Amino acid sequence: MQNTRTLVLDTDIGSDVDDAMALAQILGSPELRLDSVTTVYGDTDLRARIARRYGVLAGHELAVHAGESTTLSGREVWWPGHEGSLHDGLADEVIAAEPAVEHLIATLQRRPGEIDVVAIGPLTNIAAALDQEPRVATWMRHLWIMGGSFAHGSEAEHNFRSDVVAARTVMSAGVPTTVTGLDVTRQLGIDQAGLELIGAAGPLGAALRADIQQWWEFWQQEWNVPHDPVAVLTLTRPELFTFSEPGVVEIDDEGISKFAPDEAGTIRLALTVDGPRAAAAIIEAIQQAGAENRGVGDGHRSRRR
């Protein structure tokens, strides 16, 4: 097994269910140690409480910091409205007082070159940290991003489109970065069989199953693409992927992204993934996270920090 990697997860958990899946996956991956979670985009306090609740269900007292609620680009936040609606008592979940951007800067400064950042939402927090303290670019061990779409005739992916200004700031900062776009994440999906396996993983799995079903109902379908968990797998299971040579990423005003090889570049793309093995690995990690805390009851509330 590879050495343990310490990371900060930056997420817009609560809208697309794949953020919650990625958080559970991280908690069930023994090669990862989750230092803290930062939330971004929209009602970040609510998102932080959702992240805290999922930590509790997995038996972890997560340090969760609410971050930037508005975008640097000024683009309106997309808010489906179902965020947290299946989780009772979220107001009881206590989140950290330190804002996400300040926390991110301080954490990386204390341990330069030791902490990975996994960014699976709009990149507003990361860009704001870079704007406030440019040395953040040298303090991150590696940045792992779910964002963009790089196939021929690509569409504008949500995370990049939601804050183009932030995405451009991060892509041009010189941070060692791995980007996983829609053209890769869509090579696999979670269907009814996968849902049953996830749902059997204790209280954590039951909560995920309910949120996944809600997401399916929102889109009137019976499957979903685990975009964010696939990006996490580039860190934990790189043998399932092929990657590009180093390069640079440009993003137009509509959020459409383009990659160009460049020996001086610091960004690599995930190009392909072994879909069946990747789906199995995601489910296995979620099952592991759920198995670690099967004793948590439905009425459990977080302990005060």
C-alpha positions as CSV (number, residue, x, y, z in Angstrom):
1,M,0.0,0.0,0.0
2,Q,1.2,3.5,-0.8
3,N,2.0,6.0,1.9
4,T,-0.8,7.8,3.5
5,R,-1.6,11.2,1.8
6,T,-3.1,14.0,3.8
7,L,-5.7,16.1,2.0
8,V,-8.2,19.0,2.2
9,L,-11.4,18.4,0.3
10,D,-13.0,21.5,-1.3
11,T,-16.6,20.7,-2.2
12,D,-20.1,22.0,-3.2
13,I,-21.7,19.1,-1.4
14,G,-25.4,18.9,-1.3
15,S,-26.5,19.6,-4.9
16,D,-25.2,16.8,-7.1
17,V,-24.9,13.7,-5.0
18,D,-21.5,12.8,-6.3
19,D,-19.9,15.2,-3.8
20,A,-21.3,13.1,-0.9
21,M,-20.2,9.9,-2.6
22,A,-16.7,11.3,-3.0
23,L,-16.5,12.3,0.7
24,A,-17.6,8.8,1.7
25,Q,-15.1,7.3,-0.7
26,I,-12.3,9.4,0.9
27,L,-13.3,8.3,4.4
28,G,-13.2,4.7,3.3
29,S,-9.8,4.9,1.6
30,P,-7.1,3.8,4.1
31,E,-4.4,5.5,2.0
32,L,-6.0,8.9,2.6
33,R,-6.2,11.1,5.7
34,L,-8.8,13.8,5.5
35,D,-7.4,16.9,7.3
36,S,-10.5,19.0,6.8
37,V,-13.3,20.0,4.4
38,T,-14.0,23.4,2.9
39,T,-17.3,24.2,1.2
40,V,-17.9,26.5,-1.7
41,Y,-20.7,28.0,-3.9
42,G,-24.1,29.2,-2.6
43,D,-25.2,28.4,1.0
44,T,-21.8,27.2,2.2
45,D,-22.9,27.0,5.8
46,L,-25.6,24.5,4.8
47,R,-23.1,22.6,2.7
48,A,-20.7,22.5,5.6
49,R,-23.4,21.0,7.9
50,I,-24.2,18.4,5.3
51,A,-20.5,17.4,5.1
52,R,-20.4,17.3,8.9
53,R,-23.4,15.0,9.0
54,Y,-21.8,12.6,6.5
55,G,-18.7,12.5,8.6
56,V,-20.8,11.6,11.7
57,L,-22.5,8.8,9.8
58,A,-19.0,7.5,8.9
59,G,-17.8,7.8,12.5
60,H,-15.6,10.9,12.0
61,E,-15.7,14.3,13.6
62,L,-14.8,16.3,10.6
63,A,-13.4,19.9,10.7
64,V,-15.6,21.6,8.1
65,H,-15.1,25.3,7.1
66,A,-17.7,27.3,5.1
67,G,-16.2,29.2,2.2
68,E,-17.0,31.6,-0.5
69,S,-20.7,31.8,-1.4
70,T,-20.6,34.0,-4.4
71,T,-18.5,33.5,-7.5
72,L,-15.6,35.7,-8.6
73,S,-17.1,35.9,-12.0
74,G,-20.4,37.2,-10.7
75,R,-22.3,34.3,-12.3
76,E,-25.5,33.4,-10.4
77,V,-25.3,30.3,-8.3
78,W,-27.3,27.3,-9.5
79,W,-29.3,26.0,-6.6
80,P,-31.7,23.1,-7.2
81,G,-33.3,23.6,-3.7
82,H,-33.1,20.0,-2.4
83,E,-29.8,20.5,-0.6
84,G,-30.0,18.8,2.8
85,S,-33.7,18.2,2.7
86,L,-33.4,14.5,3.6
87,H,-31.2,15.2,6.7
88,D,-33.0,16.2,9.9
89,G,-31.4,18.4,12.5
90,L,-28.6,19.8,10.4
91,A,-28.6,23.0,12.5
92,D,-27.1,20.8,15.3
93,E,-24.0,20.1,13.2
94,V,-21.3,22.5,14.5
95,I,-18.9,23.8,11.8
96,A,-15.6,25.5,12.3
97,A,-15.5,29.3,12.9
98,E,-12.5,29.9,10.6
99,P,-13.5,30.7,7.1
100,A,-12.5,28.3,4.4
101,V,-10.0,30.5,2.5
102,E,-8.2,31.5,5.7
103,H,-8.1,27.9,6.8
104,L,-6.8,26.7,3.5
105,I,-3.9,29.3,3.5
106,A,-3.0,28.6,7.2
107,T,-3.1,24.8,6.8
108,L,-0.9,24.8,3.7
109,Q,1.5,27.2,5.2
110,R,2.0,25.1,8.3
111,R,2.8,22.0,6.2
112,P,4.2,23.2,2.9
113,G,4.5,20.4,0.3
114,E,2.7,17.9,2.4
115,I,-1.0,18.3,1.7
116,D,-3.0,17.5,-1.4
117,V,-6.1,19.5,-2.2
118,V,-9.0,17.8,-3.9
119,A,-11.3,20.4,-5.5
120,I,-14.7,19.0,-6.7
121,G,-16.7,22.2,-6.9
122,P,-16.3,25.6,-8.5
123,L,-12.8,26.8,-7.9
124,T,-13.7,30.0,-6.0
125,N,-12.1,29.1,-2.7
126,I,-8.8,27.9,-4.3
127,A,-8.6,31.1,-6.5
128,A,-9.4,33.3,-3.5
129,A,-6.6,31.7,-1.5
130,L,-4.2,32.1,-4.4
131,D,-5.2,35.8,-4.7
132,Q,-4.6,36.4,-1.0
133,E,-1.4,34.4,-0.7
134,P,0.4,33.5,-4.0
135,R,2.7,31.2,-2.1
136,V,-0.3,28.8,-1.8
137,A,0.7,27.6,-5.3
138,T,4.0,26.3,-4.0
139,W,2.7,25.0,-0.7
140,M,0.2,22.5,-2.2
141,R,1.7,19.0,-2.8
142,H,-0.7,18.5,-5.7
143,L,-4.1,19.7,-6.7
144,W,-6.7,17.2,-8.0
145,I,-9.7,18.8,-9.9
146,M,-12.9,17.5,-11.3
147,G,-13.6,20.0,-14.0
148,G,-13.8,20.8,-17.6
149,S,-14.4,18.7,-20.7
150,F,-11.7,18.1,-23.2
151,A,-13.1,15.9,-26.0
152,H,-13.6,17.3,-29.5
153,G,-16.5,19.7,-29.5
154,S,-16.5,19.9,-25.7
155,E,-19.3,21.4,-23.7
156,A,-18.9,23.8,-20.8
157,E,-18.7,21.8,-17.6
158,H,-20.5,23.0,-14.5
159,N,-17.5,23.7,-12.1
160,F,-15.5,25.7,-14.7
161,R,-18.6,27.4,-16.1
162,S,-19.9,28.4,-12.7
163,D,-16.8,30.6,-12.0
164,V,-14.7,31.1,-15.1
165,V,-12.6,33.8,-13.3
166,A,-11.7,31.4,-10.6
167,A,-11.0,28.5,-12.9
168,R,-8.6,30.7,-15.0
169,T,-6.8,31.8,-11.9
170,V,-6.2,28.3,-10.7
171,M,-5.2,26.9,-14.1
172,S,-2.6,29.6,-14.5
173,A,-1.1,29.5,-11.0
174,G,1.6,26.9,-11.8
175,V,0.3,24.3,-9.2
176,P,1.1,20.7,-10.0
177,T,-2.4,19.6,-11.0
178,T,-4.4,16.6,-12.3
179,V,-7.7,17.5,-14.0
180,T,-10.4,14.9,-14.7
181,G,-13.1,16.1,-17.1
182,L,-16.5,15.0,-18.3
183,D,-15.0,13.1,-21.2
184,V,-13.4,10.7,-18.6
185,T,-16.0,10.7,-15.8
186,R,-18.8,9.7,-18.2
187,Q,-17.0,6.5,-19.0
188,L,-18.8,4.9,-16.0
189,G,-22.0,5.2,-14.0
190,I,-23.7,4.0,-10.9
191,D,-26.9,2.0,-11.6
192,Q,-29.5,0.2,-9.5
193,A,-27.2,-2.6,-8.7
194,G,-24.5,-0.2,-7.5
195,L,-27.2,1.7,-5.5
196,E,-28.1,-1.5,-3.6
197,L,-24.5,-2.2,-2.7
198,I,-24.1,1.4,-1.4
199,G,-27.4,1.3,0.5
200,A,-26.3,-1.7,2.4
201,A,-23.3,0.1,3.9
202,G,-24.8,0.9,7.3
203,P,-26.3,4.3,8.2
204,L,-23.9,6.1,5.9
205,G,-24.9,3.9,3.0
206,A,-28.6,4.4,3.8
207,A,-28.2,8.2,3.8
208,L,-26.3,8.1,0.5
209,R,-28.9,5.8,-1.0
210,A,-31.6,8.3,-0.2
211,D,-29.7,11.2,-1.6
212,I,-28.8,9.3,-4.7
213,Q,-32.5,8.4,-5.3
214,Q,-33.4,12.0,-4.7
215,W,-30.9,13.0,-7.4
216,W,-32.2,10.4,-9.8
217,E,-35.8,11.7,-9.3
218,F,-34.6,15.3,-9.9
219,W,-33.3,14.2,-13.3
220,Q,-36.0,11.6,-13.9
221,Q,-33.4,8.8,-14.5
222,E,-32.2,5.7,-12.6
223,W,-28.5,6.1,-12.8
224,N,-25.9,8.8,-12.3
225,V,-22.3,9.6,-13.2
226,P,-19.9,9.7,-10.2
227,H,-17.9,12.6,-11.5
228,D,-16.2,13.6,-8.3
229,P,-15.4,10.0,-7.1
230,V,-13.7,9.4,-10.4
231,A,-11.5,12.4,-9.8
232,V,-10.6,11.1,-6.3
233,L,-9.6,7.8,-7.9
234,T,-6.9,9.5,-9.9
235,L,-5.2,10.0,-6.6
236,T,-5.9,6.6,-5.0
237,R,-6.0,4.3,-8.0
238,P,-3.9,5.9,-10.8
239,E,-3.3,2.5,-12.4
240,L,-6.9,2.6,-13.6
241,F,-6.2,5.7,-15.8
242,T,-4.1,6.9,-18.6
243,F,-2.8,10.5,-18.4
244,S,-1.6,13.2,-20.7
245,E,1.9,14.7,-20.8
246,P,2.2,18.1,-19.0
247,G,0.4,21.0,-20.5
248,V,-1.7,24.1,-20.0
249,V,-5.5,24.6,-19.8
250,E,-7.3,27.6,-21.3
251,I,-10.9,28.4,-20.5
252,D,-13.1,30.7,-22.6
253,D,-15.8,33.1,-21.4
254,E,-18.5,30.4,-21.6
255,G,-16.4,27.9,-19.5
256,I,-15.3,25.7,-22.4
257,S,-11.9,24.3,-21.7
258,K,-9.0,23.4,-24.0
259,F,-5.8,21.5,-23.1
260,A,-2.5,22.1,-25.0
261,P,0.7,20.1,-24.4
262,D,3.5,22.2,-23.1
263,E,6.7,20.8,-21.5
264,A,6.7,23.8,-19.1
265,G,3.1,23.2,-18.1
266,T,2.1,21.9,-14.6
267,I,-1.2,20.3,-15.6
268,R,-2.0,16.8,-16.7
269,L,-5.3,15.4,-17.8
270,A,-6.9,12.1,-17.1
271,L,-7.5,10.7,-20.6
272,T,-9.1,7.3,-20.1
273,V,-10.4,5.1,-17.2
274,D,-11.1,1.5,-16.7
275,G,-14.8,2.0,-16.1
276,P,-15.9,-1.3,-14.6
277,R,-13.0,-1.4,-12.2
278,A,-13.3,2.2,-11.3
279,A,-17.0,1.8,-10.4
280,A,-16.2,-1.2,-8.3
281,A,-13.4,0.7,-6.5
282,I,-15.7,3.6,-5.7
283,I,-18.4,1.3,-4.3
284,E,-15.8,-0.7,-2.3
285,A,-14.5,2.5,-0.6
286,I,-18.0,3.7,0.3
287,Q,-18.8,0.3,1.7
288,Q,-15.6,0.4,3.8
289,A,-16.5,3.9,5.1
290,G,-20.0,2.6,6.1
291,A,-18.7,-0.6,7.7
292,E,-16.5,1.4,10.1
293,N,-19.5,2.9,11.9
294,R,-22.5,0.6,11.6
295,G,-23.4,1.4,15.2
296,V,-24.6,4.9,14.4
297,G,-28.3,5.2,14.8
298,D,-30.7,7.4,12.9
299,G,-31.1,9.7,15.8
300,H,-27.4,10.3,16.3
301,R,-26.3,13.9,16.7
302,S,-22.7,15.3,16.4
303,R,-20.8,16.0,19.6
304,R,-19.9,19.6,20.1
305,R,-16.5,20.6,19.0
